[in-house]
């Protein structure tokens, strides 16, 4: 039987931040569907213990605009909402929230404070969003210091950013370590 890793979440009117805390995750599989179905599975630890999350998000999402980053300590999913509106909870089901889902207070901003904060003090742990192609800037600037050190290259390889093939029906990502 699979265990549930901790899932922390926060939101803005147009995005949901989901962070799955699972150090040294291997064989990562992620699936996100437009109607809000989210599936995650991976193994972790010396005994390759299986972990799984299978939930229905509160509302529909845009899988083509959603991004994922698999790091050494966590998996971060930036889920683009189909409609820009605040969700009253992460999951569709009413009642008690599953115990493995927690609010990410480090990223949380209240609805009425969203414009004031604008992401200025958000912490992203060890996530490398540089290659997620989140938009902004239309020009391609050369790196002034073109010689990366061996340490920087190894760090980049370890924190590979994964972007799955995204079709009209769903987004799936599979990472094998």
Secondary structure as GFF3:
##gff-version 3
##sequence-region A 1 177
A	DSSP	beta_strand	6	11	.	.	.	ID=ss1
A	DSSP	beta_strand	15	21	.	.	.	ID=ss2
A	DSSP	beta_strand	26	33	.	.	.	ID=ss3
A	DSSP	beta_strand	37	44	.	.	.	ID=ss4
A	DSSP	beta_strand	49	56	.	.	.	ID=ss5
A	DSSP	beta_strand	61	70	.	.	.	ID=ss6
A	DSSP	beta_strand	74	81	.	.	.	ID=ss7
A	DSSP	beta_strand	101	103	.	.	.	ID=ss8
A	DSSP	three_ten_helix	111	113	.	.	.	ID=ss9
A	DSSP	alpha_helix	114	117	.	.	.	ID=ss10
A	DSSP	alpha_helix	150	158	.	.	.	ID=ss11
A	DSSP	beta_strand	165	166	.	.	.	ID=ss12
A	DSSP	beta_strand	170	175	.	.	.	ID=ss13
###
